[in-house]
Amino acid sequence: GKYAGIEVRKANDIIIDDLYSKNLLMVEEKIVHRYGHCWRCKTPIIYRATEQWFLKISELKDLMLREIEKVKWIPEWAGSARFRDWVAHAKDWCISRQRYWGIPLPIWVCDNCGKLKVLGSINEIPWKTDLDLHRPRIDEITFSCECGGVMRRIPDVFDVWFDSGVASWGSLGYPLDKSKFEELWPADFITEGHDQTRGWFYSQLGTSVMCFNRAPYKTVLMHGFTLDEQGRKMSKSLGNVVEPEEVIDQIGVDGFRLYVLSSAPWEDLRFSWDEARNINRLMNIIWNTVRFAYTYMKLDNYKFSDNEVKLKIEDKWILSRLERFSKEALDAMEEYHFHKVVRSFFDFLVEDFSRWYIQIIRSRVWEERDSPSKQAAYFAMFRIIDKSIRIIAPIAPFITEWLYQNFIKLFRSGFESIFLESYPEPDESKIDDELEAHMQIARKIVEASNNARNKAKRKLRWPLRELVVEAKDESIKKAVLELEEIIKSQANVKTVRFVEKFERKVIVKPNYKVIGPLLKDKVNEFVKFIRKMKKIPEIIEFGDLKLKKDEALVFEFEIPENYEFAEFPGGNVYIYTVLDDELIREAYAREIVRRIQEMRKELDLDVEEFIESYIELDSKIVEGWQDYIKNETRSSQLVFGKAEGYVKEWDIIGTKVRMGVRRIN
């Protein structure tokens, strides 16, 4: 015809002109829309209608939708919303492709009468040896038709998604071998990216419902993709690809695993080097805590035993938190919420264990070897490390195996590998809800006292005389009374006092932003009216107006001199900021101890090594605290005179002080 041989796009204008000239053109316009391109060369694809083979998904749709409801989806909306919506609107499935390589469609057509023959088994193919079901060998097979014609295989192959759809039973050798199929099918668990809503999840469900009237999987986890920090897909053309090997080189295999699994698996992960490296920082905190426990437990030849020990209240609290972490982790594992396991792991090991419990019990490990208090601390530390690494082992297998071999088995007998241990079960009888709530209050009080110290420019190492907790909540009062010693030690104060109302002066001022537009020229009259009141009601009646107290007035508080305050949930904390002579001597002693400990580290001394310490300072400045300095620094001799040995100059509370440390051979 007229248009034969013309490139399809060049023919557009010719066809439009012909339609126009014959008065057959209704409208001519350009539409902007998405259009398919070749993924390799980016050439726009030309669509053409051809005859294809289809599976009647439309007839299976209702059963597919019912089967979706029987599957456990992670997250739940992946099945109930996303996948269900896709299946509900699915069209019949085009399963044929015009390619050379692939699974051949088992359809033969008579070249005479057009009769179809569909094979259902390889046993129907007349081959004895050298069986090859692929092209071109399969195309050589023909059958005789009843009409006398020859039946030849159509040249089409299956859509590759059909291959994937039958993989769950094809990989088990079904139908030739039914033993593994009957034992293992349907699959307990599969996982893929969210793009597989229309891919593998769909192809498996369609083929399985067609063949077995049921879903081929029991649980499906839909995971997200790894993107760059801006949320873009990683690609070489954008130059934003981060290779896994590069990440492993910097933060290790376990660090990489913990980082990736710290996000909900169904969410896209925006890769961030800062966040990845932060995992290593958290792991270093845990590592140093284990090292702390190892150092003292090894020094005392500690051996773990399940026998009862007399636990202090902080021990009971941390063991309660351990069992809660164990419960949270097990529940999360059962639901495939691995990110919750990782987050609970860091929250417990870093925040509760390393940054709080270890700070409380640090001085207990310096007591005599047989001290019940020391043994209880060892018991708690070992149990925490032992159970925690077994909980996180499936996610961080290398570091936990190392700790199991080099820490756990040093203090108790064990198996050849941590993975021969049973996965920990929580002991819920050890969980104390009230104690945990009280300790959380205590931590908030200490945090508030630190904020008040910052305002008053008082270092945490400097002891203060008093901390006052103001609150009306009975649970806060109970927490303060129960955990008074812990609050005192961690806030570094001599006394803790609880009051329902702290003595302070209340200053009432008009809220001019609110009353100005309402009262206008009567503002001054309103101010005089308020000043005459002995008690201000919740609703203030002034003329024809009714004003809410908290909106019309601003309340400011003036606390007593030498006090500073900070808020915490449910109340306020007040600290007395004056440093008397006794407190100053203790503050100097604490500052000196910190400097000597730094120098011990720089000399790489063992924990148990004794030293001689020299301080170029008047001994009266730390009068009464010399023994404290000697005990804390393991100084067999403390000399206030010329610095000898390893000497450094320090700034201590504004004074330049030369200090010397000498190792005792």
DOKOLVEX-177352 format. One line per field, with one value per residue (C-alpha): residue number from 1; residue in three letters; x, y, z. Coordinates in Angstrom, 1 decimal. Layout:
seq <- NUM/...
type <- ALA/...
px <- X/...
py <- Y/...
pz <- Z/...
This chain:
seq <- 1/2/3/4/5/6/7/8/9/10/11/12/13/14/15/16/17/18/19/20/21/22/23/24/25/26/27/28/29/30/31/32/33/34/35/36/37/38/39/40/41/42/43/44/45/46/47/48/49/50/51/52/53/54/55/56/57/58/59/60/61/62/63/64/65/66/67/68/69/70/71/72/73/74/75/76/77/78/79/80/81/82/83/84/85/86/87/88/89/90/91/92/93/94/95/96/97/98/99/100/101/102/103/104/105/106/107/108/109/110/111/112/113/114/115/116/117/118/119/120/121/122/123/124/125/126/127/128/129/130/131/132/133/134/135/136/137/138/139/140/141/142/143/144/145/146/147/148/149/150/151/152/153/154/155/156/157/158/159/160/161/162/163/164/165/166/167/168/169/170/171/172/173/174/175/176/177/178/179/180/181/182/183/184/185/186/187/188/189/190/191/192/193/194/195/196/197/198/199/200/201/202/203/204/205/206/207/208/209/210/211/212/213/214/215/216/217/218/219/220/221/222/223/224/225/226/227/228/229/230/231/232/233/234/235/236/237/238/239/240/241/242/243/244/245/246/247/248/249/250/251/252/253/254/255/256/257/258/259/260/261/262/263/264/265/266/267/268/269/270/271/272/273/274/275/276/277/278/279/280/281/282/283/284/285/286/287/288/289/290/291/292/293/294/295/296/297/298/299/300/301/302/303/304/305/306/307/308/309/310/311/312/313/314/315/316/317/318/319/320/321/322/323/324/325/326/327/328/329/330/331/332/333/334/335/336/337/338/339/340/341/342/343/344/345/346/347/348/349/350/351/352/353/354/355/356/357/358/359/360/361/362/363/364/365/366/367/368/369/370/371/372/373/374/375/376/377/378/379/380/381/382/383/384/385/386/387/388/389/390/391/392/393/394/395/396/397/398/399/400/401/402/403/404/405/406/407/408/409/410/411/412/413/414/415/416/417/418/419/420/421/422/423/424/425/426/427/428/429/430/431/432/433/434/435/436/437/438/439/440/441/442/443/444/445/446/447/448/449/450/451/452/453/454/455/456/457/458/459/460/461/462/463/464/465/466/467/468/469/470/471/472/473/474/475/476/477/478/479/480/481/482/483/484/485/486/487/488/489/490/491/492/493/494/495/496/497/498/499/500/501/502/503/504/505/506/507/508/509/510/511/512/513/514/515/516/517/518/519/520/521/522/523/524/525/526/527/528/529/530/531/532/533/534/535/536/537/538/539/540/541/542/543/544/545/546/547/548/549/550/551/552/553/554/555/556/557/558/559/560/561/562/563/564/565/566/567/568/569/570/571/572/573/574/575/576/577/578/579/580/581/582/583/584/585/586/587/588/589/590/591/592/593/594/595/596/597/598/599/600/601/602/603/604/605/606/607/608/609/610/611/612/613/614/615/616/617/618/619/620/621/622/623/624/625/626/627/628/629/630/631/632/633/634/635/636/637/638/639/640/641/642/643/644/645/646/647/648/649/650/651/652/653/654/655/656/657/658/659/660/661/662/663/664/665
type <- GLY/LYS/TYR/ALA/GLY/ILE/GLU/VAL/ARG/LYS/ALA/ASN/ASP/ILE/ILE/ILE/ASP/ASP/LEU/TYR/SER/LYS/ASN/LEU/LEU/MET/VAL/GLU/GLU/LYS/ILE/VAL/HIS/ARG/TYR/GLY/HIS/CYS/TRP/ARG/CYS/LYS/THR/PRO/ILE/ILE/TYR/ARG/ALA/THR/GLU/GLN/TRP/PHE/LEU/LYS/ILE/SER/GLU/LEU/LYS/ASP/LEU/MET/LEU/ARG/GLU/ILE/GLU/LYS/VAL/LYS/TRP/ILE/PRO/GLU/TRP/ALA/GLY/SER/ALA/ARG/PHE/ARG/ASP/TRP/VAL/ALA/HIS/ALA/LYS/ASP/TRP/CYS/ILE/SER/ARG/GLN/ARG/TYR/TRP/GLY/ILE/PRO/LEU/PRO/ILE/TRP/VAL/CYS/ASP/ASN/CYS/GLY/LYS/LEU/LYS/VAL/LEU/GLY/SER/ILE/ASN/GLU/ILE/PRO/TRP/LYS/THR/ASP/LEU/ASP/LEU/HIS/ARG/PRO/ARG/ILE/ASP/GLU/ILE/THR/PHE/SER/CYS/GLU/CYS/GLY/GLY/VAL/MET/ARG/ARG/ILE/PRO/ASP/VAL/PHE/ASP/VAL/TRP/PHE/ASP/SER/GLY/VAL/ALA/SER/TRP/GLY/SER/LEU/GLY/TYR/PRO/LEU/ASP/LYS/SER/LYS/PHE/GLU/GLU/LEU/TRP/PRO/ALA/ASP/PHE/ILE/THR/GLU/GLY/HIS/ASP/GLN/THR/ARG/GLY/TRP/PHE/TYR/SER/GLN/LEU/GLY/THR/SER/VAL/MET/CYS/PHE/ASN/ARG/ALA/PRO/TYR/LYS/THR/VAL/LEU/MET/HIS/GLY/PHE/THR/LEU/ASP/GLU/GLN/GLY/ARG/LYS/MET/SER/LYS/SER/LEU/GLY/ASN/VAL/VAL/GLU/PRO/GLU/GLU/VAL/ILE/ASP/GLN/ILE/GLY/VAL/ASP/GLY/PHE/ARG/LEU/TYR/VAL/LEU/SER/SER/ALA/PRO/TRP/GLU/ASP/LEU/ARG/PHE/SER/TRP/ASP/GLU/ALA/ARG/ASN/ILE/ASN/ARG/LEU/MET/ASN/ILE/ILE/TRP/ASN/THR/VAL/ARG/PHE/ALA/TYR/THR/TYR/MET/LYS/LEU/ASP/ASN/TYR/LYS/PHE/SER/ASP/ASN/GLU/VAL/LYS/LEU/LYS/ILE/GLU/ASP/LYS/TRP/ILE/LEU/SER/ARG/LEU/GLU/ARG/PHE/SER/LYS/GLU/ALA/LEU/ASP/ALA/MET/GLU/GLU/TYR/HIS/PHE/HIS/LYS/VAL/VAL/ARG/SER/PHE/PHE/ASP/PHE/LEU/VAL/GLU/ASP/PHE/SER/ARG/TRP/TYR/ILE/GLN/ILE/ILE/ARG/SER/ARG/VAL/TRP/GLU/GLU/ARG/ASP/SER/PRO/SER/LYS/GLN/ALA/ALA/TYR/PHE/ALA/MET/PHE/ARG/ILE/ILE/ASP/LYS/SER/ILE/ARG/ILE/ILE/ALA/PRO/ILE/ALA/PRO/PHE/ILE/THR/GLU/TRP/LEU/TYR/GLN/ASN/PHE/ILE/LYS/LEU/PHE/ARG/SER/GLY/PHE/GLU/SER/ILE/PHE/LEU/GLU/SER/TYR/PRO/GLU/PRO/ASP/GLU/SER/LYS/ILE/ASP/ASP/GLU/LEU/GLU/ALA/HIS/MET/GLN/ILE/ALA/ARG/LYS/ILE/VAL/GLU/ALA/SER/ASN/ASN/ALA/ARG/ASN/LYS/ALA/LYS/ARG/LYS/LEU/ARG/TRP/PRO/LEU/ARG/GLU/LEU/VAL/VAL/GLU/ALA/LYS/ASP/GLU/SER/ILE/LYS/LYS/ALA/VAL/LEU/GLU/LEU/GLU/GLU/ILE/ILE/LYS/SER/GLN/ALA/ASN/VAL/LYS/THR/VAL/ARG/PHE/VAL/GLU/LYS/PHE/GLU/ARG/LYS/VAL/ILE/VAL/LYS/PRO/ASN/TYR/LYS/VAL/ILE/GLY/PRO/LEU/LEU/LYS/ASP/LYS/VAL/ASN/GLU/PHE/VAL/LYS/PHE/ILE/ARG/LYS/MET/LYS/LYS/ILE/PRO/GLU/ILE/ILE/GLU/PHE/GLY/ASP/LEU/LYS/LEU/LYS/LYS/ASP/GLU/ALA/LEU/VAL/PHE/GLU/PHE/GLU/ILE/PRO/GLU/ASN/TYR/GLU/PHE/ALA/GLU/PHE/PRO/GLY/GLY/ASN/VAL/TYR/ILE/TYR/THR/VAL/LEU/ASP/ASP/GLU/LEU/ILE/ARG/GLU/ALA/TYR/ALA/ARG/GLU/ILE/VAL/ARG/ARG/ILE/GLN/GLU/MET/ARG/LYS/GLU/LEU/ASP/LEU/ASP/VAL/GLU/GLU/PHE/ILE/GLU/SER/TYR/ILE/GLU/LEU/ASP/SER/LYS/ILE/VAL/GLU/GLY/TRP/GLN/ASP/TYR/ILE/LYS/ASN/GLU/THR/ARG/SER/SER/GLN/LEU/VAL/PHE/GLY/LYS/ALA/GLU/GLY/TYR/VAL/LYS/GLU/TRP/ASP/ILE/ILE/GLY/THR/LYS/VAL/ARG/MET/GLY/VAL/ARG/ARG/ILE/ASN
px <- 0.0/0.8/2.5/4.6/8.3/7.9/9.4/6.4/7.0/7.6/4.3/2.4/2.3/1.4/-1.5/-2.8/-2.7/-4.6/-7.3/-7.6/-7.9/-10.7/-12.5/-12.1/-9.9/-11.8/-8.9/-5.1/-3.1/0.0/-0.3/2.5/2.7/5.1/6.4/8.4/12.0/14.6/16.5/19.8/19.9/17.0/15.3/11.5/9.7/7.0/4.0/2.1/-0.8/-0.1/-1.8/-0.6/-1.5/-3.1/-4.0/-7.5/-6.6/-10.0/-11.6/-9.1/-9.2/-11.7/-9.8/-6.5/-8.0/-9.2/-5.8/-4.1/-6.1/-4.6/-1.0/1.0/2.2/5.0/4.1/0.4/-0.6/1.7/-0.9/-4.2/-3.8/-1.0/-1.0/-4.8/-5.4/-3.0/-4.7/-8.2/-7.5/-5.3/-6.0/-5.5/-1.9/-0.1/2.3/3.8/7.0/8.6/12.1/14.5/15.7/13.2/10.8/8.9/5.1/4.0/1.4/1.3/-1.0/-2.0/-0.8/-3.8/-6.9/-5.6/-6.4/-4.4/-2.5/-1.2/1.3/1.1/4.1/7.6/6.5/4.3/7.4/8.7/12.4/14.3/17.7/19.4/16.3/16.4/13.3/14.7/14.9/15.8/15.6/12.0/10.9/11.9/9.2/6.0/2.7/0.3/-3.2/-6.4/-7.0/-3.8/-1.9/1.3/1.2/4.1/5.1/4.3/7.6/6.7/8.3/6.9/7.1/10.0/7.7/5.9/9.2/9.5/5.9/6.4/9.8/8.5/7.6/9.7/12.9/11.6/11.4/7.6/5.7/8.3/9.3/6.5/8.3/10.1/7.0/4.7/7.3/8.3/5.5/4.1/7.1/7.1/8.7/9.7/11.1/11.5/11.4/8.2/8.5/7.6/4.0/3.5/6.3/7.3/4.6/2.0/3.4/3.7/0.2/-1.3/0.3/-0.2/-3.9/-4.2/-2.5/-3.3/-6.1/-4.0/-1.1/2.4/3.7/2.7/4.6/5.8/8.2/8.2/11.5/12.5/15.5/18.8/18.9/21.4/21.2/18.9/16.5/17.7/18.2/21.9/23.2/26.6/25.4/24.6/27.9/26.1/26.8/28.2/29.7/29.1/32.8/33.6/31.1/32.5/36.1/35.1/32.6/32.9/30.5/28.5/28.4/27.0/24.4/23.4/23.1/21.0/18.7/18.3/15.6/12.2/12.9/9.9/11.1/13.6/17.0/18.7/22.3/24.2/27.9/27.3/24.6/26.6/29.7/27.4/26.7/30.5/30.5/27.7/29.5/32.7/30.7/29.5/33.0/34.5/31.9/32.6/36.3/35.6/33.8/36.5/39.3/38.0/36.4/39.6/41.6/39.5/39.3/35.5/33.4/29.7/27.2/23.4/23.4/21.5/23.5/22.4/21.4/21.3/18.4/20.4/21.2/17.5/16.7/19.2/18.2/14.6/15.6/17.5/14.4/12.3/14.8/14.8/11.0/10.9/13.6/11.8/8.5/10.1/11.9/8.6/7.1/10.2/10.7/14.5/14.8/13.1/15.6/18.6/17.0/16.2/19.7/21.4/18.9/19.5/23.3/24.3/21.8/20.8/23.8/26.8/25.8/23.8/24.3/28.1/28.4/26.4/28.4/31.9/33.2/31.8/34.3/37.2/36.0/37.6/37.4/34.8/32.6/28.9/28.3/31.1/30.0/26.5/27.8/29.9/26.8/24.6/27.3/28.0/24.4/23.7/26.6/25.9/22.2/22.5/25.1/23.0/20.0/21.8/23.9/21.8/22.2/25.8/27.4/31.1/31.5/29.2/31.1/34.3/32.9/31.5/34.9/37.0/34.7/31.8/33.7/36.4/33.8/31.5/31.6/30.1/29.6/31.9/30.0/27.5/25.1/24.9/23.4/19.6/18.0/17.3/13.8/12.7/12.2/9.2/9.1/12.2/10.5/9.6/7.5/7.4/11.2/11.8/9.4/11.1/14.5/13.4/12.2/15.6/17.4/15.2/15.9/19.7/19.5/17.6/20.2/23.0/21.0/20.8/24.6/25.3/23.3/25.2/28.5/29.2/31.0/29.6/32.8/32.2/30.1/27.1/25.5/21.8/19.4/15.6/13.0/9.7/6.7/3.1/3.0/3.1/5.1/7.9/8.0/8.3/11.0/13.1/12.7/13.5/16.5/17.8/21.4/21.6/20.3/22.9/25.8/24.9/24.0/27.1/25.2/25.3/21.6/18.4/15.2/11.6/9.0/5.6/6.2/9.5/9.7/9.9/8.5/5.7/5.7/2.5/2.6/-0.2/0.0/-0.1/-0.3/-3.6/-5.2/-4.0/-6.4/-9.3/-9.0/-7.2/-7.3/-8.4/-5.2/-3.7/-7.0/-6.9/-3.3/-4.3/-7.3/-5.0/-2.5/-5.3/-6.2/-5.0/-5.9/-6.3/-9.3/-9.1/-11.6/-11.0/-14.2/-13.3/-16.2/-18.2/-15.2/-14.3/-10.6/-8.8/-6.0/-3.4/-4.1/-4.5/-1.5/2.1/3.6/7.3/9.1/12.0/13.9/16.0/19.5/22.3/19.8/19.4/16.7/15.7/12.5/11.9/8.6/6.3/8.4/11.4/14.9/16.7/20.4/22.2/25.2/27.5/30.7/31.9/35.5/34.8/33.2/36.0/38.6/36.6/36.2/40.0/40.5/38.2/39.9/43.3/42.1/40.8/44.2/46.2/43.9/44.5/48.3/47.9/46.2/48.9/51.5/49.4/49.4/47.5/44.5/46.1/49.5/50.5/52.2/53.8/52.1/53.6/51.6/53.1/50.3/49.7/48.3/45.8/43.8/42.8/43.0/41.1/41.0/44.5/43.4/40.6/43.1/45.5/42.7/41.2/44.5/46.2/49.0/51.2/52.7/51.2/53.8/52.9/56.2/58.3/56.8/58.9/58.6/56.1/55.3/52.5/51.1/47.3/44.8/42.7/39.9/41.9/45.3/48.3/49.4/52.4/51.8/54.1/53.4/56.1/55.5/56.6/58.7
py <- 0.0/3.7/3.6/0.4/0.8/4.2/4.5/4.5/8.0/9.6/8.1/10.0/13.3/11.6/9.8/12.9/14.8/12.1/12.0/15.8/15.9/13.3/15.2/12.3/13.9/14.7/16.2/16.5/17.2/16.2/14.4/14.4/11.0/8.3/6.1/2.9/3.0/0.3/-0.1/-0.5/2.0/4.3/4.2/4.7/1.4/0.9/-1.0/-3.3/-5.6/-9.3/-12.6/-13.9/-16.7/-15.7/-17.3/-16.4/-14.7/-13.1/-16.5/-17.1/-13.7/-14.4/-17.4/-15.5/-12.8/-15.3/-16.9/-13.5/-13.2/-16.6/-15.4/-13.5/-10.3/-8.2/-5.4/-6.2/-3.6/-5.1/-7.9/-6.3/-3.1/-3.1/-6.7/-7.1/-4.0/-5.2/-8.6/-7.1/-5.1/-7.7/-8.5/-11.8/-12.8/-12.8/-15.8/-16.0/-14.3/-14.2/-15.1/-17.9/-18.8/-19.7/-22.5/-23.5/-23.3/-27.0/-26.3/-28.0/-26.9/-28.9/-27.2/-28.6/-28.3/-26.0/-28.5/-27.9/-30.4/-29.3/-31.6/-31.9/-34.1/-34.8/-38.4/-37.5/-36.6/-39.5/-39.4/-42.2/-40.5/-37.1/-35.3/-31.6/-29.5/-26.3/-24.9/-26.0/-29.6/-29.4/-27.8/-31.0/-33.0/-33.4/-35.3/-36.7/-35.2/-37.1/-35.1/-36.5/-33.2/-32.6/-30.9/-28.5/-26.6/-22.9/-21.0/-19.0/-19.4/-18.7/-15.3/-15.6/-14.6/-17.9/-19.7/-17.9/-18.7/-22.4/-22.3/-23.2/-26.7/-27.0/-26.6/-29.6/-31.9/-31.9/-33.6/-36.3/-36.6/-35.8/-36.6/-33.3/-31.4/-33.1/-32.4/-28.8/-27.1/-24.5/-22.4/-21.1/-17.8/-15.8/-12.2/-9.8/-6.1/-4.1/-4.1/-7.8/-7.0/-7.3/-9.7/-12.8/-12.5/-12.3/-15.0/-17.5/-16.9/-17.1/-20.3/-22.0/-21.1/-22.4/-25.7/-26.4/-23.9/-22.4/-19.9/-21.2/-19.4/-18.9/-15.8/-13.0/-10.1/-7.2/-5.3/-1.9/-0.7/0.9/4.5/7.3/10.0/12.1/9.2/8.5/5.0/4.1/3.9/4.1/6.9/9.1/8.1/7.5/3.7/2.6/-0.9/-3.2/-4.1/-0.4/-0.3/-3.6/-2.2/0.8/-0.7/-4.5/-7.2/-7.1/-3.3/-3.4/-6.0/-4.1/-0.8/-2.3/-4.1/-1.1/0.2/-1.4/-3.9/-2.7/0.9/2.1/2.7/6.0/5.1/7.5/7.1/9.1/6.7/3.7/4.9/5.6/1.9/1.4/4.1/2.3/-1.1/0.5/1.6/-2.0/-3.3/-1.1/-2.1/-5.8/-5.0/-3.3/-6.5/-8.8/-6.9/-7.1/-10.6/-12.1/-10.4/-12.1/-15.4/-15.1/-18.2/-17.8/-19.8/-19.8/-19.9/-17.1/-13.9/-10.9/-8.4/-4.7/-2.6/-1.5/-5.2/-6.2/-3.3/-4.1/-7.8/-6.8/-4.7/-7.7/-9.9/-7.2/-6.8/-10.6/-10.6/-7.7/-9.3/-12.7/-11.1/-9.1/-12.1/-14.0/-11.2/-10.8/-7.2/-7.5/-3.7/-3.8/-6.4/-4.1/-1.0/-2.8/-4.2/-0.8/0.8/-1.8/-2.4/1.2/3.3/1.0/-1.1/0.9/4.5/3.9/0.6/0.5/4.1/3.1/-0.1/1.0/1.5/-1.9/-3.8/-2.2/-3.9/-7.0/-10.1/-11.9/-8.9/-9.9/-6.5/-7.2/-10.8/-9.5/-7.0/-9.7/-12.0/-9.3/-8.2/-11.7/-12.7/-9.5/-10.0/-13.8/-13.5/-10.3/-11.7/-14.9/-12.7/-10.6/-13.5/-14.2/-10.6/-10.0/-13.5/-12.7/-10.4/-12.5/-15.7/-14.0/-12.8/-16.3/-17.9/-15.3/-14.0/-16.3/-19.6/-18.0/-17.7/-20.7/-23.9/-23.7/-25.3/-25.4/-22.4/-19.8/-21.2/-24.5/-22.6/-22.4/-19.0/-17.2/-17.3/-14.4/-15.0/-12.8/-13.4/-11.2/-8.2/-5.5/-2.8/-0.5/-0.6/0.1/3.1/4.4/4.1/6.0/8.8/8.7/9.0/12.0/13.6/13.2/14.5/17.5/18.1/18.0/20.7/22.8/22.3/23.6/26.7/27.3/26.3/23.5/20.5/17.1/16.1/18.9/17.7/19.8/20.0/19.5/18.4/19.1/17.3/19.1/17.1/16.2/12.8/10.0/7.7/10.3/10.5/6.7/6.7/9.3/7.5/4.1/5.2/8.0/6.6/6.1/9.7/11.0/9.2/9.9/13.6/13.9/15.5/15.0/15.0/14.5/16.0/15.6/18.4/18.8/22.6/24.4/27.8/30.3/33.8/34.0/37.1/37.8/39.9/40.9/39.1/42.3/40.4/39.0/41.7/44.7/44.1/43.3/46.0/48.8/51.9/49.9/47.9/49.9/49.6/45.8/45.7/47.6/45.3/42.2/43.6/44.0/40.3/38.0/34.9/34.8/32.6/30.4/32.7/36.5/38.6/42.2/44.3/42.4/40.2/36.8/36.0/32.7/33.1/31.3/33.3/36.8/36.5/35.4/33.7/33.9/32.3/33.7/30.9/31.5/32.9/30.3/27.8/26.8/24.7/22.6/20.8/17.0/15.3/15.7/18.2/20.3/19.8/22.4/22.3/24.4/25.7/27.1/25.2/25.4/24.6/20.9/20.5/22.4/20.0/17.1/18.8/19.2/15.6/14.4/16.6/15.3/11.6/12.2/13.6/10.8/8.2/9.9/9.6/5.9/5.3/7.2/5.0/1.9/0.6/-2.5/-1.9/-3.6/-1.9/0.4/3.8/6.7/10.0/13.5/16.7/20.2/21.6/22.5/19.3/21.5/21.9/18.2/17.8/14.7/13.3/12.0/8.4/8.8/9.9/7.0/4.4/5.6/5.8/2.8/5.1/3.4/6.8/10.3/13.1/16.8/18.2/18.2/16.2/13.1/10.3/10.9/14.6/16.7/20.2/20.4/23.2/22.3/24.8/27.6/26.7/25.3/22.1/19.9/16.2/13.2/9.4/6.8/3.1/0.8/-2.0
pz <- 0.0/0.0/3.4/3.0/3.8/5.5/9.0/11.4/12.9/9.5/8.4/11.1/9.2/5.8/7.4/9.2/5.9/4.1/6.8/6.6/2.8/3.0/5.7/8.1/10.8/14.0/16.0/15.9/19.1/21.0/24.4/26.9/28.7/29.9/27.1/27.0/26.0/25.4/28.7/26.9/24.0/25.2/21.9/22.1/21.6/18.9/20.2/17.8/18.4/17.9/18.8/22.2/24.7/28.0/31.4/32.5/35.8/35.7/36.5/39.4/41.0/43.7/45.0/44.8/46.9/49.5/49.6/50.2/53.5/54.7/54.3/57.1/55.4/56.8/57.0/57.2/54.6/52.0/51.6/52.8/50.8/48.2/46.9/47.3/45.3/42.5/42.3/42.5/39.3/37.5/33.9/32.2/32.1/28.8/29.1/25.6/24.4/20.9/21.9/21.3/24.8/27.4/28.4/25.2/25.3/25.1/22.4/19.0/16.1/13.1/9.9/8.1/10.3/13.1/15.9/19.2/21.3/24.7/26.5/30.2/30.9/29.4/29.3/26.3/24.3/22.2/23.3/24.9/25.5/25.3/26.5/25.8/26.2/24.8/21.3/18.7/19.8/21.0/17.7/15.9/17.6/15.6/16.0/13.5/13.5/13.0/9.8/8.4/8.9/10.9/14.3/14.9/18.1/18.1/18.2/21.4/24.8/28.3/30.0/32.5/35.3/34.7/35.3/38.6/39.4/39.4/41.1/44.5/43.4/40.3/42.5/44.6/41.5/41.4/39.8/39.0/42.7/45.2/48.4/49.0/47.7/50.3/53.1/52.3/50.2/50.7/51.7/55.3/54.4/51.3/51.0/48.1/47.3/47.1/43.3/43.4/44.3/40.5/40.1/42.1/44.7/42.0/39.6/42.4/43.7/40.2/39.2/42.6/42.8/39.2/40.0/43.7/44.7/47.4/48.0/47.7/50.8/54.4/55.3/53.0/54.0/51.6/51.9/50.7/48.6/49.5/48.2/48.5/51.1/48.9/48.3/44.8/43.4/43.3/39.8/38.1/35.8/38.9/40.5/43.8/44.2/47.6/47.3/50.2/50.4/51.0/53.9/55.4/55.1/57.3/59.8/59.5/58.5/61.8/61.8/58.3/59.3/62.4/60.4/57.6/60.1/62.3/59.9/59.3/56.5/54.5/54.4/51.9/53.5/52.7/53.1/55.3/56.2/59.4/60.5/59.5/61.5/64.4/64.7/65.2/67.9/69.8/69.4/70.8/73.9/74.4/73.7/76.4/78.9/78.2/78.6/82.0/83.2/81.8/83.4/87.0/86.7/85.3/88.0/90.7/88.9/88.8/87.9/87.2/89.2/89.2/93.0/94.7/95.4/97.5/94.8/95.4/94.0/90.9/90.2/90.4/88.1/85.4/85.5/85.1/82.1/80.7/80.8/79.3/76.4/76.0/75.8/73.3/71.2/71.1/70.3/67.5/66.1/66.0/63.9/61.7/63.1/63.2/63.4/66.8/68.0/67.0/68.5/71.8/71.8/71.6/73.9/76.6/76.2/75.6/77.6/80.4/80.9/79.8/80.5/83.7/85.5/85.1/86.4/89.5/90.3/89.1/92.7/93.8/91.6/93.6/96.8/98.4/96.3/98.4/99.0/98.5/96.8/94.3/93.6/92.9/90.4/88.7/88.6/87.0/84.5/83.3/83.0/81.0/78.6/78.2/77.4/75.3/72.9/72.4/71.6/69.0/67.6/64.5/63.5/64.5/64.3/64.2/67.2/69.3/68.5/69.4/72.8/73.4/72.9/74.7/77.4/78.2/78.1/80.4/83.2/82.5/80.5/77.0/73.6/70.6/69.2/70.4/67.7/69.6/72.5/72.7/71.9/75.2/76.6/78.9/82.6/83.0/86.8/87.0/85.3/87.9/86.3/89.3/89.8/86.2/86.3/89.5/88.0/84.9/87.2/89.0/85.7/84.7/88.0/87.6/84.0/85.3/88.0/85.3/83.4/86.5/87.0/83.5/84.2/87.5/85.9/88.4/87.0/87.7/89.5/92.0/94.9/95.9/99.3/98.4/95.7/96.2/94.2/93.9/92.7/93.6/92.0/94.7/92.3/92.1/95.9/96.1/93.4/95.3/98.6/97.1/95.0/97.1/97.3/93.5/92.9/95.4/93.8/90.2/90.8/93.1/96.0/99.8/100.5/98.5/99.7/98.4/98.7/97.2/97.0/97.0/98.6/95.9/95.2/92.5/90.4/88.5/85.4/82.9/79.5/77.4/74.1/75.2/77.4/75.3/72.3/74.6/77.3/75.3/77.5/80.6/80.8/83.7/85.6/85.1/86.5/89.6/90.0/89.9/92.4/95.0/94.7/97.5/95.5/91.8/90.6/87.5/85.7/86.3/86.0/85.0/83.9/81.2/80.4/81.7/81.3/81.9/84.5/82.5/79.3/80.9/83.2/83.1/86.2/86.8/89.7/91.7/93.5/96.7/96.3/95.5/94.1/90.4/89.0/86.0/85.0/84.5/83.6/86.6/88.6/89.2/90.6/92.6/93.5/96.1/94.2/97.0/97.4/101.1/102.1/102.6/99.2/97.6/99.1/97.7/94.3/94.1/95.1/92.4/89.8/90.9/90.7/87.1/86.0/87.6/85.9/82.6/83.2/84.1/80.8/78.9/80.6/79.7/83.2/84.2/86.4/89.4/89.2/92.0/91.4/93.3/92.7/93.1/93.2/93.3/95.4/99.1/100.8/102.8/99.6/99.7/103.5/104.6/101.0/100.7/101.3/98.8/96.1/97.0/96.8/93.6/91.8/93.4/94.7/97.3/98.0/97.6/97.8/97.8/96.5/93.3/90.5/89.5/87.0/84.1/84.6/83.1/83.9/84.4/84.8/88.0/88.8/87.3/89.0/87.1/88.8/87.9/88.6/88.3/88.2/88.7/88.0/90.9/89.5
